[in-house]
């Protein structure tokens, strides 16, 4: 088992990661009957893409002795209706102020575009991934 999720009422859930015991809460968003006091489930999907991108870039960077510490990804989720779903995720990656070679940029760009979360999302979902180099 990976996680356990409990419905807490008022459109809130509490998720526990089994191995670590880490807990997080989700709320329905304000545009869908919720309070929006925490990540919504669809926010988590979009955020998982951003986290996965940086994780895979980090794995490739470590293997290639490239420093990406401080890299950020700013994630924007766009919703559609009928049916309600995520229609696109915009991920803008801001790299730290290091002097990256063209070869290093190519390695990191390839990693950013091939993370497991991206590979798991529907092909109908539009992903816009941009890397901003210093």
Beta strands, then each sheet from edge to edge (+ up, - down):
strand 1: 3-9
strand 2: 12-17
strand 3: 23-27
strand 4: 72-80
strand 5: 85-94
strand 6: 126-132
sheet 1: 1+ 2- 3+
sheet 2: 4+ 5- 6-
end
